[in-house]
Amino acid sequence: MAKNTGKGYRKGAVRDRSQVETPVGWAKRDSETGRFLDVKSDGEPFKGVRREHRDEQK
């Protein structure tokens, strides 16, 4: 699991998660089930979470 350092970055990657940009904001998704877990509304992506490419989306 990735660890927060308190200095604006993470140590390590967040596993079994990916993120995709939606019209509402960045959405975090579970890699196994494809289920959306969380959405950020500030326009910034999640830290340390792998980004999905647009061609991967179904």
mmCIF file of the N, C-alpha and C atoms, coordinates in Angstrom:
data_MODEL
# 
_entry.id   MODEL 
# 
loop_
_atom_site.group_PDB 
_atom_site.id 
_atom_site.type_symbol 
_atom_site.label_atom_id 
_atom_site.label_alt_id 
_atom_site.label_comp_id 
_atom_site.label_asym_id 
_atom_site.label_entity_id 
_atom_site.label_seq_id 
_atom_site.pdbx_PDB_ins_code 
_atom_site.Cartn_x 
_atom_site.Cartn_y 
_atom_site.Cartn_z 
_atom_site.occupancy 
_atom_site.B_iso_or_equiv 
_atom_site.pdbx_formal_charge 
_atom_site.auth_seq_id 
_atom_site.auth_comp_id 
_atom_site.auth_asym_id 
_atom_site.auth_atom_id 
_atom_site.pdbx_PDB_model_num 
ATOM 1   N N  . MET A 1 1  ? 0.846   -1.176 0.000   1.00 0.00 ? 1  MET A N  1 
ATOM 2   C CA . MET A 1 1  ? 0.000   0.000  0.000   1.00 0.00 ? 1  MET A CA 1 
ATOM 3   C C  . MET A 1 1  ? 0.887   1.233  0.000   1.00 0.00 ? 1  MET A C  1 
ATOM 4   N N  . ALA A 1 2  ? 0.472   2.243  -0.733  1.00 0.00 ? 2  ALA A N  1 
ATOM 5   C CA . ALA A 1 2  ? 1.228   3.487  -0.776  1.00 0.00 ? 2  ALA A CA 1 
ATOM 6   C C  . ALA A 1 2  ? 1.107   4.217  0.560   1.00 0.00 ? 2  ALA A C  1 
ATOM 7   N N  . LYS A 1 3  ? 2.150   4.887  0.950   1.00 0.00 ? 3  LYS A N  1 
ATOM 8   C CA . LYS A 1 3  ? 2.177   5.612  2.219   1.00 0.00 ? 3  LYS A CA 1 
ATOM 9   C C  . LYS A 1 3  ? 2.216   7.112  1.966   1.00 0.00 ? 3  LYS A C  1 
ATOM 10  N N  . ASN A 1 4  ? 1.378   7.854  2.660   1.00 0.00 ? 4  ASN A N  1 
ATOM 11  C CA . ASN A 1 4  ? 1.425   9.309  2.593   1.00 0.00 ? 4  ASN A CA 1 
ATOM 12  C C  . ASN A 1 4  ? 2.628   9.796  3.393   1.00 0.00 ? 4  ASN A C  1 
ATOM 13  N N  . THR A 1 5  ? 3.340   10.779 2.853   1.00 0.00 ? 5  THR A N  1 
ATOM 14  C CA . THR A 1 5  ? 4.498   11.318 3.547   1.00 0.00 ? 5  THR A CA 1 
ATOM 15  C C  . THR A 1 5  ? 4.166   12.618 4.268   1.00 0.00 ? 5  THR A C  1 
ATOM 16  N N  . GLY A 1 6  ? 3.062   13.258 3.899   1.00 0.00 ? 6  GLY A N  1 
ATOM 17  C CA . GLY A 1 6  ? 2.722   14.549 4.482   1.00 0.00 ? 6  GLY A CA 1 
ATOM 18  C C  . GLY A 1 6  ? 3.436   15.705 3.802   1.00 0.00 ? 6  GLY A C  1 
ATOM 19  N N  . LYS A 1 7  ? 4.179   15.413 2.743   1.00 0.00 ? 7  LYS A N  1 
ATOM 20  C CA . LYS A 1 7  ? 4.952   16.431 2.028   1.00 0.00 ? 7  LYS A CA 1 
ATOM 21  C C  . LYS A 1 7  ? 4.457   16.619 0.595   1.00 0.00 ? 7  LYS A C  1 
ATOM 22  N N  . GLY A 1 8  ? 3.218   16.181 0.292   1.00 0.00 ? 8  GLY A N  1 
ATOM 23  C CA . GLY A 1 8  ? 2.653   16.394 -1.036  1.00 0.00 ? 8  GLY A CA 1 
ATOM 24  C C  . GLY A 1 8  ? 2.939   15.293 -2.039  1.00 0.00 ? 8  GLY A C  1 
ATOM 25  N N  . TYR A 1 9  ? 3.469   14.167 -1.589  1.00 0.00 ? 9  TYR A N  1 
ATOM 26  C CA . TYR A 1 9  ? 3.701   13.052 -2.494  1.00 0.00 ? 9  TYR A CA 1 
ATOM 27  C C  . TYR A 1 9  ? 3.547   11.746 -1.724  1.00 0.00 ? 9  TYR A C  1 
ATOM 28  N N  . ARG A 1 10 ? 3.481   10.636 -2.467  1.00 0.00 ? 10 ARG A N  1 
ATOM 29  C CA . ARG A 1 10 ? 3.354   9.320  -1.859  1.00 0.00 ? 10 ARG A CA 1 
ATOM 30  C C  . ARG A 1 10 ? 4.627   8.529  -2.039  1.00 0.00 ? 10 ARG A C  1 
ATOM 31  N N  . LYS A 1 11 ? 4.851   7.599  -1.149  1.00 0.00 ? 11 LYS A N  1 
ATOM 32  C CA . LYS A 1 11 ? 5.953   6.658  -1.252  1.00 0.00 ? 11 LYS A CA 1 
ATOM 33  C C  . LYS A 1 11 ? 5.344   5.362  -1.779  1.00 0.00 ? 11 LYS A C  1 
ATOM 34  N N  . GLY A 1 12 ? 5.616   5.020  -3.040  1.00 0.00 ? 12 GLY A N  1 
ATOM 35  C CA . GLY A 1 12 ? 5.069   3.809  -3.632  1.00 0.00 ? 12 GLY A CA 1 
ATOM 36  C C  . GLY A 1 12 ? 3.794   4.086  -4.404  1.00 0.00 ? 12 GLY A C  1 
ATOM 37  N N  . ALA A 1 13 ? 3.321   3.085  -5.105  1.00 0.00 ? 13 ALA A N  1 
ATOM 38  C CA . ALA A 1 13 ? 2.129   3.215  -5.937  1.00 0.00 ? 13 ALA A CA 1 
ATOM 39  C C  . ALA A 1 13 ? 0.921   2.608  -5.246  1.00 0.00 ? 13 ALA A C  1 
ATOM 40  N N  . VAL A 1 14 ? -0.256  3.122  -5.572  1.00 0.00 ? 14 VAL A N  1 
ATOM 41  C CA . VAL A 1 14 ? -1.495  2.550  -5.065  1.00 0.00 ? 14 VAL A CA 1 
ATOM 42  C C  . VAL A 1 14 ? -1.809  1.348  -5.948  1.00 0.00 ? 14 VAL A C  1 
ATOM 43  N N  . ARG A 1 15 ? -1.954  0.174  -5.342  1.00 0.00 ? 15 ARG A N  1 
ATOM 44  C CA . ARG A 1 15 ? -2.178  -1.045 -6.116  1.00 0.00 ? 15 ARG A CA 1 
ATOM 45  C C  . ARG A 1 15 ? -3.664  -1.334 -6.290  1.00 0.00 ? 15 ARG A C  1 
ATOM 46  N N  . ASP A 1 16 ? -3.983  -2.042 -7.381  1.00 0.00 ? 16 ASP A N  1 
ATOM 47  C CA . ASP A 1 16 ? -5.347  -2.476 -7.693  1.00 0.00 ? 16 ASP A CA 1 
ATOM 48  C C  . ASP A 1 16 ? -6.314  -1.308 -7.859  1.00 0.00 ? 16 ASP A C  1 
ATOM 49  N N  . ARG A 1 17 ? -5.801  -0.165 -8.265  1.00 0.00 ? 17 ARG A N  1 
ATOM 50  C CA . ARG A 1 17 ? -6.640  1.000  -8.517  1.00 0.00 ? 17 ARG A CA 1 
ATOM 51  C C  . ARG A 1 17 ? -6.176  1.676  -9.794  1.00 0.00 ? 17 ARG A C  1 
ATOM 52  N N  . SER A 1 18 ? -7.096  2.341  -10.466 1.00 0.00 ? 18 SER A N  1 
ATOM 53  C CA . SER A 1 18 ? -6.764  3.173  -11.611 1.00 0.00 ? 18 SER A CA 1 
ATOM 54  C C  . SER A 1 18 ? -7.674  4.390  -11.552 1.00 0.00 ? 18 SER A C  1 
ATOM 55  N N  . GLN A 1 19 ? -7.359  5.407  -12.356 1.00 0.00 ? 19 GLN A N  1 
ATOM 56  C CA . GLN A 1 19 ? -8.205  6.584  -12.379 1.00 0.00 ? 19 GLN A CA 1 
ATOM 57  C C  . GLN A 1 19 ? -8.452  7.008  -13.810 1.00 0.00 ? 19 GLN A C  1 
ATOM 58  N N  . VAL A 1 20 ? -9.587  7.645  -14.022 1.00 0.00 ? 20 VAL A N  1 
ATOM 59  C CA . VAL A 1 20 ? -9.980  8.105  -15.338 1.00 0.00 ? 20 VAL A CA 1 
ATOM 60  C C  . VAL A 1 20 ? -10.623 9.480  -15.174 1.00 0.00 ? 20 VAL A C  1 
ATOM 61  N N  . GLU A 1 21 ? -10.391 10.356 -16.152 1.00 0.00 ? 21 GLU A N  1 
ATOM 62  C CA . GLU A 1 21 ? -10.973 11.697 -16.084 1.00 0.00 ? 21 GLU A CA 1 
ATOM 63  C C  . GLU A 1 21 ? -12.392 11.654 -16.639 1.00 0.00 ? 21 GLU A C  1 
ATOM 64  N N  . THR A 1 22 ? -13.335 12.178 -15.878 1.00 0.00 ? 22 THR A N  1 
ATOM 65  C CA . THR A 1 22 ? -14.739 12.235 -16.283 1.00 0.00 ? 22 THR A CA 1 
ATOM 66  C C  . THR A 1 22 ? -15.154 13.698 -16.352 1.00 0.00 ? 22 THR A C  1 
ATOM 67  N N  . PRO A 1 23 ? -16.328 14.002 -16.903 1.00 0.00 ? 23 PRO A N  1 
ATOM 68  C CA . PRO A 1 23 ? -16.794 15.399 -16.917 1.00 0.00 ? 23 PRO A CA 1 
ATOM 69  C C  . PRO A 1 23 ? -16.957 15.984 -15.507 1.00 0.00 ? 23 PRO A C  1 
ATOM 70  N N  . VAL A 1 24 ? -17.209 15.146 -14.524 1.00 0.00 ? 24 VAL A N  1 
ATOM 71  C CA . VAL A 1 24 ? -17.400 15.599 -13.144 1.00 0.00 ? 24 VAL A CA 1 
ATOM 72  C C  . VAL A 1 24 ? -16.065 15.844 -12.454 1.00 0.00 ? 24 VAL A C  1 
ATOM 73  N N  . GLY A 1 25 ? -15.062 15.032 -12.735 1.00 0.00 ? 25 GLY A N  1 
ATOM 74  C CA . GLY A 1 25 ? -13.737 15.114 -12.112 1.00 0.00 ? 25 GLY A CA 1 
ATOM 75  C C  . GLY A 1 25 ? -13.013 13.808 -12.300 1.00 0.00 ? 25 GLY A C  1 
ATOM 76  N N  . TRP A 1 26 ? -11.915 13.607 -11.587 1.00 0.00 ? 26 TRP A N  1 
ATOM 77  C CA . TRP A 1 26 ? -11.169 12.358 -11.671 1.00 0.00 ? 26 TRP A CA 1 
ATOM 78  C C  . TRP A 1 26 ? -11.874 11.301 -10.834 1.00 0.00 ? 26 TRP A C  1 
ATOM 79  N N  . ALA A 1 27 ? -12.093 10.131 -11.426 1.00 0.00 ? 27 ALA A N  1 
ATOM 80  C CA . ALA A 1 27 ? -12.769 9.032  -10.735 1.00 0.00 ? 27 ALA A CA 1 
ATOM 81  C C  . ALA A 1 27 ? -11.767 7.904  -10.516 1.00 0.00 ? 27 ALA A C  1 
ATOM 82  N N  . LYS A 1 28 ? -11.746 7.375  -9.295  1.00 0.00 ? 28 LYS A N  1 
ATOM 83  C CA . LYS A 1 28 ? -10.879 6.252  -8.951  1.00 0.00 ? 28 LYS A CA 1 
ATOM 84  C C  . LYS A 1 28 ? -11.685 4.976  -9.125  1.00 0.00 ? 28 LYS A C  1 
ATOM 85  N N  . ARG A 1 29 ? -11.063 3.953  -9.736  1.00 0.00 ? 29 ARG A N  1 
ATOM 86  C CA . ARG A 1 29 ? -11.772 2.723  -10.044 1.00 0.00 ? 29 ARG A CA 1 
ATOM 87  C C  . ARG A 1 29 ? -10.990 1.503  -9.577  1.00 0.00 ? 29 ARG A C  1 
ATOM 88  N N  . ASP A 1 30 ? -11.707 0.487  -9.092  1.00 0.00 ? 30 ASP A N  1 
ATOM 89  C CA . ASP A 1 30 ? -11.109 -0.782 -8.687  1.00 0.00 ? 30 ASP A CA 1 
ATOM 90  C C  . ASP A 1 30 ? -10.725 -1.549 -9.951  1.00 0.00 ? 30 ASP A C  1 
ATOM 91  N N  . SER A 1 31 ? -9.488  -2.012 -10.033 1.00 0.00 ? 31 SER A N  1 
ATOM 92  C CA . SER A 1 31 ? -9.002  -2.703 -11.231 1.00 0.00 ? 31 SER A CA 1 
ATOM 93  C C  . SER A 1 31 ? -9.658  -4.053 -11.442 1.00 0.00 ? 31 SER A C  1 
ATOM 94  N N  . GLU A 1 32 ? -10.021 -4.744 -10.366 1.00 0.00 ? 32 GLU A N  1 
ATOM 95  C CA . GLU A 1 32 ? -10.621 -6.075 -10.497 1.00 0.00 ? 32 GLU A CA 1 
ATOM 96  C C  . GLU A 1 32 ? -12.070 -6.012 -10.944 1.00 0.00 ? 32 GLU A C  1 
ATOM 97  N N  . THR A 1 33 ? -12.879 -5.200 -10.278 1.00 0.00 ? 33 THR A N  1 
ATOM 98  C CA . THR A 1 33 ? -14.315 -5.174 -10.554 1.00 0.00 ? 33 THR A CA 1 
ATOM 99  C C  . THR A 1 33 ? -14.720 -4.104 -11.549 1.00 0.00 ? 33 THR A C  1 
ATOM 100 N N  . GLY A 1 34 ? -13.898 -3.062 -11.715 1.00 0.00 ? 34 GLY A N  1 
ATOM 101 C CA . GLY A 1 34 ? -14.252 -1.957 -12.599 1.00 0.00 ? 34 GLY A CA 1 
ATOM 102 C C  . GLY A 1 34 ? -15.196 -0.961 -11.940 1.00 0.00 ? 34 GLY A C  1 
ATOM 103 N N  . ARG A 1 35 ? -15.475 -1.169 -10.678 1.00 0.00 ? 35 ARG A N  1 
ATOM 104 C CA . ARG A 1 35 ? -16.410 -0.328 -9.941  1.00 0.00 ? 35 ARG A CA 1 
ATOM 105 C C  . ARG A 1 35 ? -15.749 0.998  -9.546  1.00 0.00 ? 35 ARG A C  1 
ATOM 106 N N  . PHE A 1 36 ? -16.492 2.110  -9.702  1.00 0.00 ? 36 PHE A N  1 
ATOM 107 C CA . PHE A 1 36 ? -15.978 3.414  -9.301  1.00 0.00 ? 36 PHE A CA 1 
ATOM 108 C C  . PHE A 1 36 ? -16.032 3.531  -7.793  1.00 0.00 ? 36 PHE A C  1 
ATOM 109 N N  . LEU A 1 37 ? -14.941 4.021  -7.190  1.00 0.00 ? 37 LEU A N  1 
ATOM 110 C CA . LEU A 1 37 ? -14.825 4.099  -5.744  1.00 0.00 ? 37 LEU A CA 1 
ATOM 111 C C  . LEU A 1 37 ? -14.968 5.514  -5.215  1.00 0.00 ? 37 LEU A C  1 
ATOM 112 N N  . ASP A 1 38 ? -14.405 6.486  -5.920  1.00 0.00 ? 38 ASP A N  1 
ATOM 113 C CA . ASP A 1 38 ? -14.356 7.843  -5.406  1.00 0.00 ? 38 ASP A CA 1 
ATOM 114 C C  . ASP A 1 38 ? -14.190 8.801  -6.579  1.00 0.00 ? 38 ASP A C  1 
ATOM 115 N N  . VAL A 1 39 ? -14.701 10.046 -6.446  1.00 0.00 ? 39 VAL A N  1 
ATOM 116 C CA . VAL A 1 39 ? -14.557 11.072 -7.471  1.00 0.00 ? 39 VAL A CA 1 
ATOM 117 C C  . VAL A 1 39 ? -14.050 12.341 -6.812  1.00 0.00 ? 39 VAL A C  1 
ATOM 118 N N  . LYS A 1 40 ? -13.028 12.953 -7.420  1.00 0.00 ? 40 LYS A N  1 
ATOM 119 C CA . LYS A 1 40 ? -12.519 14.230 -6.922  1.00 0.00 ? 40 LYS A CA 1 
ATOM 120 C C  . LYS A 1 40 ? -13.154 15.350 -7.735  1.00 0.00 ? 40 LYS A C  1 
ATOM 121 N N  . SER A 1 41 ? -13.576 16.398 -7.080  1.00 0.00 ? 41 SER A N  1 
ATOM 122 C CA . SER A 1 41 ? -14.245 17.497 -7.780  1.00 0.00 ? 41 SER A CA 1 
ATOM 123 C C  . SER A 1 41 ? -13.362 18.724 -7.940  1.00 0.00 ? 41 SER A C  1 
ATOM 124 N N  . ASP A 1 42 ? -12.109 18.680 -7.435  1.00 0.00 ? 42 ASP A N  1 
ATOM 125 C CA . ASP A 1 42 ? -11.241 19.857 -7.524  1.00 0.00 ? 42 ASP A CA 1 
ATOM 126 C C  . ASP A 1 42 ? -10.483 19.940 -8.849  1.00 0.00 ? 42 ASP A C  1 
ATOM 127 N N  . GLY A 1 43 ? -10.647 18.963 -9.737  1.00 0.00 ? 43 GLY A N  1 
ATOM 128 C CA . GLY A 1 43 ? -10.001 18.993 -11.044 1.00 0.00 ? 43 GLY A CA 1 
ATOM 129 C C  . GLY A 1 43 ? -8.609  18.403 -11.070 1.00 0.00 ? 43 GLY A C  1 
ATOM 130 N N  . GLU A 1 44 ? -8.046  18.073 -9.922  1.00 0.00 ? 44 GLU A N  1 
ATOM 131 C CA . GLU A 1 44 ? -6.708  17.477 -9.843  1.00 0.00 ? 44 GLU A CA 1 
ATOM 132 C C  . GLU A 1 44 ? -6.835  15.958 -9.758  1.00 0.00 ? 44 GLU A C  1 
ATOM 133 N N  . PRO A 1 45 ? -5.899  15.222 -10.386 1.00 0.00 ? 45 PRO A N  1 
ATOM 134 C CA . PRO A 1 45 ? -5.948  13.762 -10.282 1.00 0.00 ? 45 PRO A CA 1 
ATOM 135 C C  . PRO A 1 45 ? -5.501  13.271 -8.911  1.00 0.00 ? 45 PRO A C  1 
ATOM 136 N N  . PHE A 1 46 ? -5.839  12.019 -8.603  1.00 0.00 ? 46 PHE A N  1 
ATOM 137 C CA . PHE A 1 46 ? -5.384  11.382 -7.370  1.00 0.00 ? 46 PHE A CA 1 
ATOM 138 C C  . PHE A 1 46 ? -3.877  11.187 -7.445  1.00 0.00 ? 46 PHE A C  1 
ATOM 139 N N  . LYS A 1 47 ? -3.203  11.246 -6.313  1.00 0.00 ? 47 LYS A N  1 
ATOM 140 C CA . LYS A 1 47 ? -1.757  11.042 -6.273  1.00 0.00 ? 47 LYS A CA 1 
ATOM 141 C C  . LYS A 1 47 ? -1.445  9.555  -6.200  1.00 0.00 ? 47 LYS A C  1 
ATOM 142 N N  . GLY A 1 48 ? -0.489  9.113  -7.007  1.00 0.00 ? 48 GLY A N  1 
ATOM 143 C CA . GLY A 1 48 ? 0.004   7.748  -6.930  1.00 0.00 ? 48 GLY A CA 1 
ATOM 144 C C  . GLY A 1 48 ? -0.912  6.692  -7.508  1.00 0.00 ? 48 GLY A C  1 
ATOM 145 N N  . VAL A 1 49 ? -1.965  7.093  -8.228  1.00 0.00 ? 49 VAL A N  1 
ATOM 146 C CA . VAL A 1 49 ? -2.905  6.135  -8.813  1.00 0.00 ? 49 VAL A CA 1 
ATOM 147 C C  . VAL A 1 49 ? -2.689  6.121  -10.319 1.00 0.00 ? 49 VAL A C  1 
ATOM 148 N N  . ARG A 1 50 ? -2.572  4.930  -10.878 1.00 0.00 ? 50 ARG A N  1 
ATOM 149 C CA . ARG A 1 50 ? -2.334  4.740  -12.306 1.00 0.00 ? 50 ARG A CA 1 
ATOM 150 C C  . ARG A 1 50 ? -3.476  5.358  -13.114 1.00 0.00 ? 50 ARG A C  1 
ATOM 151 N N  . ARG A 1 51 ? -3.144  6.011  -14.219 1.00 0.00 ? 51 ARG A N  1 
ATOM 152 C CA . ARG A 1 51 ? -4.166  6.608  -15.083 1.00 0.00 ? 51 ARG A CA 1 
ATOM 153 C C  . ARG A 1 51 ? -4.507  5.672  -16.217 1.00 0.00 ? 51 ARG A C  1 
ATOM 154 N N  . GLU A 1 52 ? -5.778  5.626  -16.554 1.00 0.00 ? 52 GLU A N  1 
ATOM 155 C CA . GLU A 1 52 ? -6.236  4.837  -17.698 1.00 0.00 ? 52 GLU A CA 1 
ATOM 156 C C  . GLU A 1 52 ? -6.181  5.713  -18.940 1.00 0.00 ? 52 GLU A C  1 
ATOM 157 N N  . HIS A 1 53 ? -5.894  5.087  -20.058 1.00 0.00 ? 53 HIS A N  1 
ATOM 158 C CA . HIS A 1 53 ? -5.915  5.798  -21.323 1.00 0.00 ? 53 HIS A CA 1 
ATOM 159 C C  . HIS A 1 53 ? -7.323  5.753  -21.883 1.00 0.00 ? 53 HIS A C  1 
ATOM 160 N N  . ARG A 1 54 ? -7.674  6.735  -22.670 1.00 0.00 ? 54 ARG A N  1 
ATOM 161 C CA . ARG A 1 54 ? -9.024  6.820  -23.219 1.00 0.00 ? 54 ARG A CA 1 
ATOM 162 C C  . ARG A 1 54 ? -9.403  5.596  -24.060 1.00 0.00 ? 54 ARG A C  1 
ATOM 163 N N  . ASP A 1 55 ? -8.432  4.988  -24.768 1.00 0.00 ? 55 ASP A N  1 
ATOM 164 C CA . ASP A 1 55 ? -8.736  3.822  -25.598 1.00 0.00 ? 55 ASP A CA 1 
ATOM 165 C C  . ASP A 1 55 ? -8.988  2.563  -24.763 1.00 0.00 ? 55 ASP A C  1 
ATOM 166 N N  . GLU A 1 56 ? -8.637  2.554  -23.442 1.00 0.00 ? 56 GLU A N  1 
ATOM 167 C CA . GLU A 1 56 ? -8.912  1.410  -22.575 1.00 0.00 ? 56 GLU A CA 1 
ATOM 168 C C  . GLU A 1 56 ? -10.345 1.413  -22.088 1.00 0.00 ? 56 GLU A C  1 
ATOM 169 N N  . GLN A 1 57 ? -11.006 2.566  -22.111 1.00 0.00 ? 57 GLN A N  1 
ATOM 170 C CA . GLN A 1 57 ? -12.357 2.677  -21.583 1.00 0.00 ? 57 GLN A CA 1 
ATOM 171 C C  . GLN A 1 57 ? -13.329 1.964  -22.501 1.00 0.00 ? 57 GLN A C  1 
ATOM 172 N N  . LYS A 1 58 ? -14.363 1.399  -21.871 1.00 0.00 ? 58 LYS A N  1 
ATOM 173 C CA . LYS A 1 58 ? -15.387 0.673  -22.647 1.00 0.00 ? 58 LYS A CA 1 
ATOM 174 C C  . LYS A 1 58 ? -16.686 1.428  -22.618 1.00 0.00 ? 58 LYS A C  1 
# 
